[in-house]
Amino acid sequence: MLNYVVALLLATGALSPKEEVAHATLEQKQDLTIQENLHGGKLLVLSDNSRWEVAPQDLHISETWIIPVPLKIEKSNNPSYPYQITNLNSRSTILARSLPS
């Protein structure tokens, strides 16, 4: 059913290709961990090789995440950083956006 909804959103132009990739990550990969934490927490590379740019106001949080950290990714209400990533160990959250791989 979820794949049908995503296909429908793509057909109507509601999701960009970048959002489609990020949504696929959300849907299929909830057992994610941080593989690399780069540039003081600004760029996270996850265990599925997806890359995420962290919102500037959350760098003080993401820079403290030591690899490997189990994560949960959910949609956020922020149009600039449309995903919320939660560190399942500390329960701290950041806003992020998916980057092309």
Backbone hydrogen bonds, N-H to C=O, Kabsch-Sander energy under -0.5 kcal/mol:
donor,donor_aa,acceptor,acceptor_aa,energy
5,V,1,M,-2.0
6,V,2,L,-2.4
7,A,3,N,-2.6
8,L,4,Y,-2.5
9,L,5,V,-2.5
10,L,6,V,-2.4
11,A,7,A,-2.4
12,T,8,L,-1.7
13,G,10,L,-1.1
14,A,9,L,-2.9
15,L,9,L,-0.8
20,E,16,S,-2.3
21,V,17,P,-2.0
22,A,18,K,-2.2
23,H,19,E,-2.7
24,A,20,E,-2.3
25,T,21,V,-2.0
26,L,22,A,-2.2
27,E,23,H,-2.8
28,Q,24,A,-2.5
29,K,25,T,-2.1
32,L,71,L,-0.6
34,I,69,V,-1.0
35,Q,45,V,-3.1
36,E,45,V,-2.2
38,L,36,E,-0.5
38,L,43,L,-3.0
42,K,38,L,-0.7
42,K,39,H,-1.0
43,L,38,L,-2.0
44,L,52,W,-2.5
45,V,36,E,-2.6
46,L,44,L,-0.5
46,L,50,S,-2.7
47,S,33,T,-2.3
49,N,46,L,-2.5
51,R,99,L,-0.7
52,W,44,L,-2.5
53,E,97,R,-2.8
54,V,42,K,-2.6
54,V,52,W,-0.5
55,A,95,L,-2.7
58,D,55,A,-2.2
59,L,56,P,-1.3
61,I,58,D,-1.4
62,S,58,D,-2.3
63,E,59,L,-2.4
64,T,61,I,-1.4
65,W,62,S,-1.4
66,I,64,T,-0.6
71,L,32,L,-2.7
72,K,86,T,-1.7
74,E,84,Q,-2.6
76,S,82,P,-2.6
83,Y,96,A,-1.9
84,Q,74,E,-3.4
85,I,94,I,-2.5
86,T,72,K,-3.0
86,T,84,Q,-0.5
87,N,92,S,-2.9
88,L,70,P,-2.7
88,L,86,T,-0.7
91,R,87,N,-2.5
94,I,85,I,-2.2
96,A,83,Y,-2.7
97,R,53,E,-2.1
99,L,51,R,-3.1
